[in-house]
Amino acid sequence: MAAKIGLFFGTTTGKTEAAADMICEAFGGKEQVALHDIARAKPEDFAPTPA
């Protein structure tokens, strides 16, 4: 299994989240990208994933 890209975003209006969703899709979807709202991110979300 390949490592995922961690994409962290912050939003109050939802526009940045929508942009993050578009970026996620451009990189192959949620199988390739792990989306994280920085306001709800946990320390383990920042840990590298095994390649």
RAUR-V201774 format. One record per pair of residues at least 6 apart in sequence whose C-alpha atoms are under 6 Angstrom apart, sorted by the first residue. I is the first residue (numbers start at 0). J is the second residue. Records with the same first field share a line. If there is no record, write none. Layout:
I=J / J
This chain:
1=50
2=48 / 49 / 50
3=31 / 32
4=32
5=32 / 33
6=34
7=35 / 36 / 37
8=36 / 37
9=36 / 37
23=32
